[in-house]
Amino acid sequence: METIEHTIEGSQMKNIHDIEAQLVGARTDLAAALERGDDTRSYRNAVVALDQELAEAQAEKAKAERATQRAEQERLSALATDAVRDAHNSVADAAGDDVVAGIDMPEVTDDPAVADAAERLSAARDRLAREDARYTAAYGEWAKINKRLVDKQRQRDEIVARRASGDERPEDGAELTALNLDMGSLQSMAADRHIAAEQLKPTSARRLVADAEAALKKTQDAALFNLRKARIRALELALIDEHAAAVSDARARGLSEFTSVPMLREMQRIIHRTATWEDR
């Protein structure tokens, strides 16, 4: 998409530049006609026509730019929406089953902190992808030039090794001179391409992604903790209701609610981290 957009934009700019150049020529012709005293109607018509053509080309370019911006916003919005959904789903998956002991567990609610962190991470990853693509392309340009340099060095070394073994040829001098000149030019080009590639290394973008990942995990951990508390509360309410029903049934049967209804000793151990009074 990016290549197509750049091609279209480049074509539009070329067309506008061509019209502008023609308009300069038409105005020059009009000025010359005025100086000569010629009939200027055709020259003025040409200027008017080019002015209109330029205005239409500029309007078309502006329209295309707005469409590109809308498409980019829609793309980023879709990425953010998917990221937020995945972030909330990850919290839900970490919480466990939707139903525990027959009790429906609370669902994950939209957490603004999680949504904001997920959107930030989505934007950071998109930026990294775009910057990494530019860096990879620039690095590839350097690698291509460097490969040519290595090939030239290999050719020179082969000639030097051959001559050292006694196999000297009349054309060796000219060939070595040409190889050395080529190597010098390629070394300069490779150095420039390498510097250009290094300047495009997405170091900051990578750091932003790492920071955004850490921020999202922090918000997800907080959301998961809150969800676990809500799940415990749901089970607690169900336990209270069940316990109340058991106590009512015990009383109706003339039984003691203190001896006939379980004291939930295991739960007491977990909550208080100690033995219950019955175990002492």
Buried (B, 14 or more C-beta within 10 A) or exposed (E): EEEEBEEEBEEBEEBBEEBBEBBEEBBEBBEEBEEEEEEBEEBBEBBEEBBEBBEEBBEEBEEBEEEBEEEEEEEBEEBBBEBBEEBBEBBBEBBEEEEBEEEEBBEBEEBEBBBBBBBBBBBBBBBBEEBBEBBEEBBEBBBEBBEBBEBBBEBBEEBEEEBEEEEEEEEBEEBBEBBEEBBEBBBEBBEEBBEBBEEBBBEEBBEBBEEBBEBBBEBBEBBBEBBBEBBEEBBEEBBEEEBEEBBEEBEEEEEEEEEBBEEEEEEBEEEEEEEBEEEE
